[in-house]
Amino acid sequence: MPRPLLIFHVVHILLWTFLVSAYSTLSDDSLHAIPGPGDDFNIKTGKLLAPILRPRVPGSPGSAAVLNHFVDFFKTSLPQWQISFQNSTSKTPATGDRQIPFVNMIAARDPPWSRQGDVGRLTLVAHYDSKLSPEGFIGATDSAAPCAMLMHAARSVDDALTRKWSAMQAKGVGKDARLGVEEQQGIQIIFLDGEEAFVSWTNEDSLYGARSLAADMEGSTYAALSTYKNAISSISLFVLLDLLGAKNPRVPSYFPTTHWAYRHMATLEKRFRSLSLFKSASNHPSKVKPVKASSSKAPKSASTAKPKGGKKSRKPPKVSRQDTPFLPDSDKQGKNFYPLGMVQDDHIPFLARGVEVLHIIPTPFPREWHHMTDNGENLDLDACADWAILVTAFVGEWMGLDGYFEDGSKASGRRNLDGDGEAMISKTEL
């Protein structure tokens, strides 16, 4: 008779294989329907980003204020998301015997028929703390902007989730216990505390919140006969955002086991660029200068004829060769992956427990990294907006939301509901 642990691992592999095959593509219409953050990313008055652009050292008033900002956002704008907290304390090299509090916040939304232990969750993560020194350090890319991107993604998919799950219920999904993995997929967003070292990066002086949460999730055993053994095994994919918001980022693919997910996100980026929806791209309407139509007397074809009244026309939008992709490693081969060549970050305690990780962090790091210049004024807000819609689209494909970003009448009928580095380095070593 197989051991229970072996059975659990077999089930985990089968679930992961299903998730890879169940990933669905968003149509161009759905990509067009994804909203950008607009003024909510204004560094002075933006409802999402501005309140995070302040020092956020763990245990400080600034940290509490930002945490309250997250709570208020979900309670007022996304009331169907369930909020929970995971607390811990620890001594640090900078504070001696004084215990510093660390508070992780989790916001989750699951299908209305789901039962704890049976729902797997796409998990989006960013840390919200900032460094102790230099004094007054803000950390706009590290990681205020990534937190705002996750807030935008949650808000942007919320109505689509409601439409999809309501349509599924109308088809009878959830009325009996025979539910597939796709019907049991939820989403959670985790804002982690205590990522930064207080003095210098070591295994003990870093990742305070992540280490505590991973251990806690591993120890939270679900009821017998549940699909998942514990909270950490129910993480379908751990998508960690860090150091985003600078101009021209280059994010490699770090892990061969999640390269397929990286490729899906990279494909979405290419499609956004081809549709002229990336604000940082040279073919975005805001970047294409209007020019007067040619006054040449040479014969004109229908495609080059001057508009009536001499009105201005726009140059055909094309992606410039000078545009560099955020995610350039789509064609990376297995031999080019280095299992130990990764950036140490909040994913480490989860990776050590078998969680699949998609790490979205640029290499090289932004030039403002860990300097006082990592502030709102040095963010590239076009890149921030692009990351926000890209993460939203990735969530939309993972959660099968094609057609549901639009009004329900437009979405009807589109969806079939009847079927079932060679050395490890730390962030302070680059």
N, C-alpha and C positions, 0 to 999 in steps of 0.2 A: 504493500500500500504506500503510495507516494506521501512524503512528508507534507504537512500543511504549508511550510515555508516554500517548498518547491511548487506546490499548487498555486500559491499566491504569485510567484514570479511568472509562471506560465500565463496566468490571467492577465498580469500586468503587460506582458509582451503582446498578448492578443489585443488588449485594449489600445495599446500604442500603435499597433499595425492598423487597426481599424481607423484611428484618428488620422493617420497619414493618408489613408485611402479616401476618407470622407471629406477631406478639405475641399471646399467648393469655391468657384471663381465668381467674382463680382462682374456684372456687365458694365459697359461704358456708362449706361444710364445711372447705375448705382454709384459709380465713381463721381459722376457729375453731381449727384445728389448729396454727397458728403459735404457738410458745411466746414468752412474754415473758421479759425478762432476769432478773426477780425480784431475789434478793439479790446477783446478780453485778454489779449496778450500785450496790451500797452503797458510799458514798464512803470508808468506813473499812476494810471487810473484803471488799468485792466482788472476786471473782476476776478480772473483766474490767477494771473501771474503776479501782479503788483504786490498783493499781500504776502507773497513768499520771498520777495526780494529784500530780505533783512537778515541780520545774523540770527542763526538758529542752533546755537550750541545746546546739546542735550541738557535738560534740567533748567534752562534759562527761560525768562519771560518771553523772549522771541520764539523759542521752540513751542511754548504753550500757545502763543498767538497763532502760529502757523497751523498747529494741530487743530485748533478751534476753527480756523478757516476751512480746513478740509471737512470737519464735522458739519459746519453750517452749510457748506455747499451741498453735501449729500442729503442732509435732512430737508433742505428747502427746495433744491432743484431735482433731486433723484430720490424721492421718499421710498421707493420700492427696493432700494438697496439696503441690505442689512449691515450695520456697522458694529464692529467689535474691536477690542483692544487687547494687546498682549503686553504685559508689563514685566520689567525686570530691573534690577539694580546691580551696580558693579563698582568696585574701586577702579581708579585709573592712575597711571603714573603721574598725572598732573595734579591730582586732588588728594593724594595720600590715602588716609583711612576713611575719608568721606565717601559715602555711597552715592553714586550718581544715578538718577532714574532714567530709564529708557522706555519709551512708549511706541510700540508699533500699532498702526491702525490698519484694519482690513475692512474693505467695503465689498460686499458680494451680492450678486444677483443670480438666482437659480430659477429654473423652470418652476412654475407654480405647483406642479404635481410631484416635485422631487422630494426625496427623503434623505436625511443626513446619512452619509456612508455610501450612497449610491450615485451621487452626482460628482462628476469630474469637472475640474475648473481650469480654464485658461487663466493664467496668473500673470498680471502685469505689475511690474515692481519698479520703484525708484526710492532712493533714500532722501529724506527731507532735512537731515541735520547739516550743519556747516561746521567748519574747522574752528577750533578754539583760538588758534593764532594763524596769521596776524590778527590782532584785535580789530573787530569791525568787519572781518571777512564775510562776504555775502555768498559767494558760490552760485553765480547765476546759471552757469552750465552744470554746476556740481552741487546739488542737482535741482535747483529751483525750477528751471525751464522743463526738465523731464517730468516733474510732478504736475506742472500745468498741462503738459501734453496728455498725461494720463487722465486728468480731470476732463479735458476736452473730449477724449475718446469715449469715456464713460457717458458723458452727456449726449454725444452724437449717436451712440448705438442704442440708447435707452428706449426710445419710441419704436425702433425697429425690432428690438427684442419683444416688446409688448405685442406688436402686430403679429410677429411670427408665432409666438406662443399662444396667442388668442386664436389664430387660425388653426393651429394644431389641436387645440382643445375642441374647436368646432368640428374637427374631423374625428373626435373621440379619443385622441391621445391622452393618456393619463387616467383613463377610467378603469384600467386593470393593471396588473403588476407586470405585464409582458412589455417591457420597454427596452429599446436598444440603447447603445451607448450614445448615439446622436441625440436621442430624446432626453438624455440625462446630462447634457453639457451646460454648465454654468460659467460664470466669469467672476473673478475677484481681482481687486486692485489693492496692492499692499504698499503703504508708505512706511519705510523702515527708518528707524532712529539709530544713531550711533555707528554709522559706517566709518566715519573719519577717525583717524588716530588722534589721541590727545597730545602725544609727544612725538613718537615716530612709529611707523607701521611695523607691528609684529603680530604674531598669532593671537596674542592676548590684548594688545592695544589696537584694536580695529574690529569692525563687524560686530559690535556689541549687540545690537538689535537682531541682526540676522542670525547670529549664533544661538541666541535665546529662543527666537521664534522657531527655527528649524528643530531644535531639540524638543520644544513644546509640542509641535505638530507631529513629530515622530512618536511622542508618548501618548497622544490622544487616540486611544483605540476605539474603533467603531464597533457597533453591535455585531454579534455573530451573524453570518450569512450576508453581510453587507458586501457590496461590490468591491469596496476598498477597505484595506486594513486600518488605515489611519489617515489623518488630514494631509500628511505630506505625500502619501502615495496617490491621493486624489488630484494632485497637481498634474494636469495634462501637459502643460508646457510652461516653463518659468521664463518669461520675457523680461529681461532686466535692461532698463534704460539708464544711461549715465553719461555725463560730459557732453550732452547734446545742446546745440544752440549756437555754435560758432559757424563761421562761413566755411564752405567747402570741406565738410567732414569726410573722412574715409573710414568706413566701418568694415573690417574684415569678417569673414566667416570663421569662427573659432573652433567649432566642434563638428566632426563629421556626422554624428548621430542626429544633429538638428540642421544639417546643411540643406535638407529638403525644405525646411521652413524658411531659412534664410533666402533660398532661391525664390520662394513664393513672394516674400516681401520685396526682393529685388525686382521681380517681374512687375509687381504693382508700381514700384517707382518708375520703371520704364514706361508703363502705360500712362501714369500721371503726366510724365514729361511729354509723351507723344500727344496727349490731349491738351497740352498747354495749361495744365492745372497746377503745376509747381511754381510757386511765386519766385523762387530763387533761380529758376531756369531762364535762359535768354529768350525763349519763345513765349514766355507768359505775356498776356496782353499788356500788363503794366510796363514791360520792358521793350515792347515793339513800338518804335516811333512811327506816328502817322506821317505819310508823305503824300504830296500831291500827285495825282495821276499824271502820267507822261503826256506832254503836249506835242510829241513828235508827230509828223504828218505821215509817217510810215503806216501802211495798212495794219489795222488792229484786229486780232482775233476776238472772239466773244470773251475769252478769259482775260484779255488785256485791255479791252475797250475802256475808255474813260467814262466814269459814272456821269449820269446826267447832272448838269448844274455844276460840274467841276468839283464835286465833293471829295473830301479826302478819303483815301482807302488805306488799308494796312498792308504792310509787306506780308507775304505768306509766312506764317510762323513755322520756323524749323528749329529743331534742337541744334544748338551750336556745338561744333566739335570741341570748343573750349569748356563746355559744361562737363564737369566731372561727376560721376554718379556717387551718391552717398554709399551705395552697397555694390562695390565693384567685383566681388568674388563669386559671381554666379557660376562660372566655369571652373572653379577650383576643384582639383582632383584629390582623391584620397591620400596620395603620397605627400601632398603638401600640407596636411594637417599635423600639428604637433600636440599630442594629448597633454603634455606638460607645459606647453608654451602658451599660457593664458595670462590675462590680467587678473590679479586678485581683486575681488569685489564681493558684493553681497551674495552672489550666487554660490560661493564656495561651500558654505555649510549645507546647502541644499544639494549641490552636485555630489558631495561626499555621501549623501543618503540616497543616491540613485535617481534624482530628479533630472529630467531633460531640460537643458538650458539653451536659450537663444539670447546671446549677450550682445546688446546694441550699444557699443562704446567705441569711439574712434581711436585709431592708432595711425599716426601719432596723436597724442592728446592736444587739445587746444593750447595755443601759446599762452593764454591767460591762466592756465591751470595752476591753482594754489597761489595765485597772486591777487593782490587787491584789485587788479584790473578785471577780475572775473566778476563783473557787475552788470546791471541791466543795460547800461550805455554801450557795452561791448557785445551784446547779443546781436546776432543777425536774425531779425524778426521774421524775415522771409523764410529762412531755413527752419526756424521754430514752427512756423505755420505749416511748412511742408512735412516735417516730422509728425505733426499733429494729425494731418489727414492720412498720412501713410500708416501710422499705427492704427488709426480708426478703420481703415480699409482692411488691414490684416485681421483685426478683430472681426470685421464683417464677414470675411471669407471663412475664418475659423468657425464662427458661429452660424454659418449658412444663412446670411441675411440678404442675399441678392433679391432685389425687388422690394424689400421691406423698409428701405430708407425713404421711400416715396409714400405718397398718399395710398391708403389701402386699396382704393379703386383702381389705381394704376398698377399696383403690385399683383392684383388677383390673377390667378392662372399661371404666373411665372414659376411657381414653385410646386413641385409634386410632393404632396404631403401623405400620399398613400403608402409609399415605400418605407419600408422600414429604414619663433618661439621655442625654443627647445627647453628652456628653463623656466620654471614658474617665476613670474615677476609680480611685484605689488605695484599699486598705483603710484607709490612714492619712489619706485626704482626706474621709471622711464624718464 
